[in-house]
Amino acid sequence: MPIDPRYPSIEHLREQGRRRTPAFAFEYLDNGCHSNLNMRRNTDEIREVRLEPRYVLDYDGADLTTELFGETYAAPFGVAPIGLQGLVWPGACEFLAEAAHRHNIPFILSTVGTASIERAAEITEGRAWFQLYHPAEDELRDQLLDRAEAAGVPVLVLLADTPTFGYRPKEIRNGLAIPPRMSLRNIAQMVGHPTWSFSQLARGKPEFATMKAYIPPGLNMQHLGQFMNRTFNGRLTADRIKAIRDRWKGKLVVKGIVNPEDCALVAELGADGIIVSNHGGRQLEVGTSTIAALPRLAEEFGGRLEILFDSGLRGGPDIACAIASGASFTFLGRSFMYGICAMGAKGGPQVVEMLERQLTQVLEQLGCARVADLPRHLAS
């Protein structure tokens, strides 16, 4: 598809999305924790990576296709899990699942996404991955795993980097903390954004679709927040990972790994891969960037695990730098959501096409034929 020339970069999509979306919803997407330092560190430090081109050689062009867990994808990137996409933009979860399936890239559904496991599987014909927030009770864990297996989910992603809720001042100010509340200020913002408001009205209020079957009916917003707090305990342990590995027949990936000790443990427990991630800078202000953690993990564990990567990617050059630094595959969250906020259902395809073209241009400029060869171009 042609790229809409009004929004030829993630930065253009972000700015248009900011204009079209109520501030309380956009700030939920656009911010990290505390003062946003680690969120900015992610992108800033990716852009300190340098690649070396080869210009004098025979070259037949770039091939973006990438094999991962037995699937061949059209490009080395996918859609990262995002909670409450439908709050940020009505229908966003379904739009992104459709775009990912149409363009043959992976889509990861969050436990707290606004489409159910079954709906995501239907849209993607059983190819959607599922990210599990670990429940406090084993019975709920097993029910969610059984539903994911029945839906044909090929890859289960265990979330490791959310043992507590991040301290996010703008969410607290906007009433999007737990428990949530809707203020007159937020209502005024909705009135000022009629496209968002009428779309939300048409689709109904966003809800935790996968969790709907377990939420007691009639809860107000405060009691819903308390229920979700009681239901999930995000702290992973070796015993919890082992119990899931014993039950889960598909591929198992642990997301939020940034140090060798954790990586060694999840490898011992039978994980098939990790996602080097810090939750997009939404959890730990004083942590390292993901790109700083990546090379050591890739060097030590790349032969045992698939080393996947997210947090901070905002374009094709960023993807190239992450793969050159040791990642075998990448995921983007905010970048795809900026596209949805800016263009609705057309935003997902716009981002995919734009990233593919940007990444292809980088590979062709480097003289790199295959994505897997990018580490050879890492400047010393």
C-alpha positions as CSV (number, residue, x, y, z in Angstrom):
1,M,0.0,0.0,0.0
2,P,1.2,3.6,-0.5
3,I,2.4,5.5,2.5
4,D,0.1,8.5,3.4
5,P,2.5,11.4,2.7
6,R,1.0,13.5,5.5
7,Y,2.6,11.1,8.1
8,P,5.9,9.7,6.7
9,S,7.4,9.1,10.2
10,I,6.5,7.9,13.6
11,E,7.0,11.4,14.8
12,H,4.4,12.7,12.4
13,L,2.0,10.0,13.4
14,R,2.6,10.8,17.1
15,E,1.8,14.5,16.6
16,Q,-1.4,13.8,14.6
17,G,-2.4,11.2,17.2
18,R,-1.9,13.7,20.0
19,R,-4.2,16.2,18.3
20,R,-7.0,13.6,17.7
21,T,-7.0,11.9,21.1
22,P,-8.2,13.2,24.5
23,A,-5.2,14.1,26.6
24,F,-5.9,11.6,29.4
25,A,-5.9,8.7,26.9
26,F,-2.9,9.9,24.9
27,E,-0.8,10.6,28.0
28,Y,-1.5,7.0,29.2
29,L,0.1,5.8,26.0
30,D,2.8,8.4,25.6
31,N,4.4,8.5,29.1
32,G,6.6,6.3,31.2
33,C,7.0,6.3,35.0
34,H,8.2,9.1,37.3
35,S,9.9,11.8,35.1
36,N,10.1,9.6,31.9
37,L,13.9,9.4,32.1
38,N,14.2,5.7,31.3
39,M,11.6,6.0,28.5
40,R,13.7,8.6,26.8
41,R,17.0,6.7,27.6
42,N,15.7,3.8,25.6
43,T,15.4,5.7,22.3
44,D,18.3,8.0,22.9
45,E,20.8,5.2,23.5
46,I,19.5,3.1,20.5
47,R,20.4,6.1,18.4
48,E,24.0,6.1,19.7
49,V,24.6,2.8,17.9
50,R,26.5,3.2,14.7
51,L,26.6,0.9,11.6
52,E,29.2,0.7,8.9
53,P,28.2,0.5,5.2
54,R,29.9,-1.6,2.5
55,Y,29.6,0.2,-0.9
56,V,31.9,-1.6,-3.3
57,L,30.5,-5.1,-3.7
58,D,28.0,-7.1,-5.8
59,Y,24.6,-6.7,-4.2
60,D,21.2,-8.0,-5.3
61,G,19.0,-6.1,-2.7
62,A,17.6,-6.6,0.8
63,D,15.4,-9.4,2.1
64,L,13.5,-8.6,5.3
65,T,11.9,-12.1,5.8
66,T,12.8,-13.5,9.1
67,E,12.2,-17.0,10.6
68,L,11.2,-17.1,14.3
69,F,9.9,-20.2,16.2
70,G,9.3,-22.1,12.9
71,E,7.3,-19.3,11.3
72,T,8.6,-17.1,8.4
73,Y,7.5,-13.5,8.9
74,A,7.6,-10.7,6.3
75,A,9.8,-8.5,8.5
76,P,11.8,-8.7,11.7
77,F,9.3,-6.8,13.8
78,G,5.9,-7.2,15.4
79,V,3.2,-5.6,17.5
80,A,4.2,-5.5,21.2
81,P,1.5,-6.2,23.9
82,I,-0.3,-3.0,25.1
83,G,-2.9,-2.8,27.9
84,L,-6.1,-1.0,27.4
85,Q,-5.6,-0.2,23.7
86,G,-9.3,0.5,23.3
87,L,-9.1,3.2,25.9
88,V,-6.4,5.0,23.9
89,W,-8.3,4.6,20.6
90,P,-11.6,2.7,20.1
91,G,-11.0,-0.6,18.4
92,A,-7.2,-0.3,18.5
93,C,-6.6,-3.9,19.6
94,E,-8.6,-5.4,16.7
95,F,-7.1,-2.9,14.2
96,L,-3.6,-3.9,15.1
97,A,-4.3,-7.6,15.1
98,E,-5.8,-7.3,11.6
99,A,-2.9,-5.2,10.3
100,A,-0.4,-7.7,11.7
101,H,-2.1,-10.7,10.2
102,R,-2.6,-9.0,6.8
103,H,1.1,-8.1,6.7
104,N,2.4,-11.4,8.1
105,I,4.0,-10.1,11.3
106,P,3.4,-11.3,14.9
107,F,0.8,-9.7,17.2
108,I,1.0,-10.1,21.0
109,L,-2.2,-9.7,23.0
110,S,-2.0,-8.5,26.6
111,T,-4.0,-10.1,29.4
112,V,-5.3,-6.6,30.0
113,G,-5.9,-5.9,26.3
114,T,-9.4,-4.9,25.1
115,A,-9.9,-7.9,22.8
116,S,-10.2,-11.4,24.1
117,I,-7.9,-14.3,23.5
118,E,-10.6,-15.9,21.3
119,R,-11.2,-12.7,19.3
120,A,-7.5,-12.1,18.6
121,A,-7.1,-15.7,17.5
122,E,-10.1,-15.4,15.2
123,I,-8.7,-12.3,13.6
124,T,-5.2,-13.7,13.1
125,E,-6.3,-17.3,12.3
126,G,-4.7,-18.7,15.4
127,R,-1.4,-16.9,15.0
128,A,-1.7,-14.3,17.8
129,W,0.7,-14.6,20.7
130,F,-0.6,-14.1,24.3
131,Q,1.2,-12.2,27.1
132,L,0.3,-13.5,30.6
133,Y,0.2,-11.3,33.7
134,H,0.7,-14.0,36.3
135,P,-2.5,-14.4,38.3
136,A,-2.4,-14.7,42.1
137,E,-4.4,-18.0,42.0
138,D,-3.2,-21.1,40.1
139,E,-6.8,-21.9,39.1
140,L,-7.1,-18.7,37.1
141,R,-3.7,-19.2,35.6
142,D,-4.7,-22.7,34.4
143,Q,-8.0,-21.4,32.9
144,L,-6.2,-18.7,30.9
145,L,-3.6,-21.2,29.7
146,D,-6.3,-23.6,28.6
147,R,-8.1,-20.9,26.7
148,A,-4.9,-19.9,25.0
149,E,-4.2,-23.5,24.0
150,A,-7.7,-24.0,22.8
151,A,-7.4,-20.8,20.7
152,G,-4.2,-22.1,19.0
153,V,-1.9,-19.5,20.5
154,P,1.6,-20.6,19.3
155,V,3.7,-18.5,21.8
156,L,3.0,-17.7,25.4
157,V,4.8,-14.6,26.7
158,L,5.3,-14.4,30.5
159,L,5.7,-10.9,31.9
160,A,8.5,-10.5,34.4
161,D,9.0,-6.8,34.7
162,T,5.8,-5.8,36.5
163,P,6.1,-7.0,40.1
164,T,4.5,-3.6,41.1
165,F,2.5,-1.0,39.3
166,G,4.7,1.8,38.0
167,Y,4.5,5.3,39.6
168,R,3.1,7.4,36.7
169,P,2.3,10.9,37.7
170,K,0.2,11.8,34.7
171,E,-1.9,8.7,35.0
172,I,-2.6,9.6,38.7
173,R,-3.5,13.2,37.7
174,N,-5.7,11.9,34.9
175,G,-7.5,9.4,37.1
176,L,-6.1,6.3,35.3
177,A,-4.3,4.9,38.3
178,I,-5.8,1.9,40.2
179,P,-8.6,2.4,41.1
180,P,-9.5,4.6,38.1
181,R,-11.8,7.6,38.1
182,M,-13.4,9.9,35.5
183,S,-13.1,13.6,36.3
184,L,-14.9,16.6,34.8
185,R,-11.6,17.5,33.2
186,N,-11.5,14.2,31.4
187,I,-15.1,14.6,30.3
188,A,-14.3,18.0,28.9
189,Q,-11.4,16.5,26.9
190,M,-13.8,13.9,25.4
191,V,-16.2,16.6,24.4
192,G,-13.4,18.4,22.6
193,H,-12.5,15.2,20.6
194,P,-15.8,14.2,19.0
195,T,-14.3,11.6,16.6
196,W,-12.8,9.6,19.5
197,S,-15.9,10.1,21.6
198,F,-18.4,8.9,18.9
199,S,-16.1,6.0,18.0
200,Q,-16.0,5.0,21.6
201,L,-19.8,5.3,21.9
202,A,-20.3,3.1,18.9
203,R,-18.0,0.4,20.2
204,G,-19.0,0.6,23.9
205,K,-16.8,1.3,26.8
206,P,-13.4,-0.4,26.8
207,E,-13.1,-3.4,29.0
208,F,-10.6,-6.1,29.9
209,A,-12.1,-8.5,27.4
210,T,-10.1,-11.6,28.3
211,M,-10.8,-11.1,32.0
212,K,-14.5,-10.3,31.5
213,A,-15.6,-13.9,32.3
214,Y,-13.9,-13.7,35.8
215,I,-15.0,-10.2,36.8
216,P,-18.1,-10.1,39.1
217,P,-20.9,-8.2,37.4
218,G,-21.9,-4.7,38.5
219,L,-18.6,-3.5,39.9
220,N,-18.0,0.2,39.9
221,M,-14.7,1.6,38.7
222,Q,-13.2,1.6,42.2
223,H,-14.2,-2.0,42.9
224,L,-13.0,-3.1,39.5
225,G,-9.6,-1.6,40.2
226,Q,-9.5,-3.4,43.6
227,F,-10.5,-6.7,41.9
228,M,-7.7,-6.4,39.3
229,N,-5.2,-5.6,42.1
230,R,-6.2,-8.8,44.0
231,T,-6.3,-11.0,40.9
232,F,-2.8,-10.4,39.6
233,N,0.6,-10.9,41.3
234,G,3.2,-9.9,38.8
235,R,6.3,-11.3,40.6
236,L,7.6,-14.3,38.7
237,T,9.5,-17.0,40.5
238,A,11.3,-20.1,39.4
239,D,8.4,-22.3,40.7
240,R,5.9,-20.2,38.8
241,I,7.8,-20.4,35.5
242,K,8.4,-24.2,36.0
243,A,4.7,-24.8,36.6
244,I,3.8,-23.0,33.4
245,R,6.5,-24.7,31.4
246,D,5.2,-28.1,32.5
247,R,1.7,-27.2,31.3
248,W,2.4,-25.2,28.2
249,K,3.1,-27.2,25.1
250,G,3.9,-24.2,22.8
251,K,6.8,-21.9,22.7
252,L,7.5,-20.0,26.0
253,V,9.1,-16.5,26.1
254,V,9.8,-14.5,29.2
255,K,9.5,-10.7,28.7
256,G,11.3,-8.1,30.7
257,I,14.7,-9.8,31.1
258,V,17.7,-7.3,31.3
259,N,20.4,-9.1,33.3
260,P,22.3,-12.4,32.9
261,E,21.2,-13.9,36.2
262,D,17.6,-13.9,35.2
263,C,18.4,-15.0,31.7
264,A,20.4,-18.0,32.9
265,L,17.5,-19.0,35.2
266,V,14.8,-18.8,32.6
267,A,17.0,-20.8,30.1
268,E,17.5,-23.5,32.8
269,L,13.7,-23.6,33.3
270,G,13.1,-24.4,29.6
271,A,12.1,-21.0,28.1
272,D,12.5,-20.8,24.3
273,G,13.3,-17.1,24.3
274,I,13.4,-13.8,26.1
275,I,12.3,-10.3,25.3
276,V,14.9,-7.8,26.4
277,S,12.5,-5.1,27.6
278,N,11.9,-2.6,30.4
279,H,8.2,-2.2,29.7
280,G,8.8,0.9,27.6
281,G,10.3,2.7,30.5
282,R,6.9,2.5,32.4
283,Q,8.2,0.6,35.4
284,L,11.7,1.5,36.6
285,E,13.0,5.1,36.3
286,V,16.5,4.3,37.4
287,G,17.1,1.2,35.2
288,T,19.4,0.8,32.2
289,S,18.1,1.2,28.7
290,T,17.2,-2.0,26.9
291,I,19.9,-1.4,24.2
292,A,22.5,-1.3,27.0
293,A,21.5,-4.7,28.3
294,L,21.1,-6.4,24.9
295,P,24.7,-7.1,23.7
296,R,25.8,-9.0,26.7
297,L,22.6,-11.1,26.8
298,A,22.9,-11.9,23.1
299,E,26.6,-12.9,23.4
300,E,26.0,-15.2,26.4
301,F,22.7,-16.7,25.6
302,G,22.1,-16.2,21.8
303,G,22.9,-19.9,21.2
304,R,20.4,-21.1,23.7
305,L,17.5,-18.7,23.4
306,E,15.8,-16.5,20.9
307,I,16.9,-13.0,22.0
308,L,13.9,-10.7,21.2
309,F,13.8,-6.9,21.9
310,D,11.4,-4.1,22.6
311,S,11.3,-0.6,24.2
312,G,12.4,2.6,22.5
313,L,12.1,1.7,18.8
314,R,10.7,4.5,16.7
315,G,11.6,3.6,13.1
316,G,13.5,1.3,10.7
317,P,17.0,2.6,11.6
318,D,16.3,1.8,15.3
319,I,15.2,-1.8,14.4
320,A,18.4,-2.2,12.4
321,C,20.5,-1.0,15.3
322,A,18.8,-3.4,17.7
323,I,19.3,-6.4,15.5
324,A,22.9,-5.4,14.8
325,S,23.4,-5.3,18.6
326,G,22.2,-8.9,19.0
327,A,18.4,-9.1,18.8
328,S,17.0,-11.7,16.4
329,F,13.6,-10.0,16.3
330,T,12.0,-6.8,17.6
331,F,8.6,-5.5,18.8
332,L,7.1,-2.0,18.9
333,G,4.2,-0.8,21.0
334,R,3.8,3.0,21.1
335,S,4.8,3.4,17.5
336,F,1.9,1.2,16.3
337,M,-0.5,3.0,18.6
338,Y,0.6,6.4,17.4
339,G,-0.5,5.2,13.9
340,I,-3.9,4.1,15.2
341,C,-4.4,7.4,17.1
342,A,-3.5,9.4,13.9
343,M,-5.3,7.3,11.3
344,G,-7.7,4.8,12.9
345,A,-7.8,1.4,11.2
346,K,-5.5,2.7,8.5
347,G,-2.7,3.5,11.0
348,G,-1.5,-0.1,11.5
349,P,-0.8,-0.7,7.8
350,Q,0.8,2.7,7.5
351,V,3.3,1.9,10.3
352,V,4.1,-1.6,8.9
353,E,4.7,-0.2,5.4
354,M,6.7,2.7,6.7
355,L,8.9,0.5,8.9
356,E,9.5,-2.0,6.0
357,R,10.5,0.8,3.6
358,Q,12.8,2.5,6.2
359,L,14.5,-0.8,7.2
360,T,14.9,-1.8,3.5
361,Q,16.6,1.5,2.8
362,V,19.0,1.0,5.7
363,L,20.0,-2.5,4.6
364,E,20.4,-1.4,1.0
365,Q,22.6,1.6,2.1
366,L,24.7,-0.7,4.2
367,G,25.1,-3.3,1.5
368,C,23.4,-5.9,3.8
369,A,21.4,-8.6,2.0
370,R,19.8,-10.3,5.0
371,V,18.5,-9.1,8.4
372,A,20.6,-11.8,10.1
373,D,23.8,-10.2,8.6
374,L,23.3,-6.8,10.4
375,P,25.7,-7.6,13.2
376,R,28.5,-7.7,10.7
377,H,27.9,-4.0,10.1
378,L,28.1,-2.9,13.8
379,A,30.8,-0.2,14.1
380,S,33.5,-1.1,16.5
